[in-house]
Amino acid sequence: MLCLTEPVDDTVIAELYETIGNIVIRFPLLHCQECASTLKRWLKQREVPGKLWRISTRYDNEDFILSDRLEQQGCFESITENGVYLCQPT
């Protein structure tokens, strides 16, 4: 089990990113909250520090959030169905 209690090299970081990618890919689109919760639990078990971000719209009647990064790739669909987006940033 990977446990980050001391400085690590680039190989360990690359393995961490690959493992996180393998976790994330199991979640379908628009299941950000479940994905973020699973990642948070997995990272805490391995003592990897991080923060959980909650992004929400300013107004109650807005149920969509767009991603600038995805728009640059040609995707103009909402990344949420309920106005709340949770992510585990790197």
Order of alpha helices (4+ residues) and beta strands (2+ residues): alpha-alpha-beta-alpha-beta
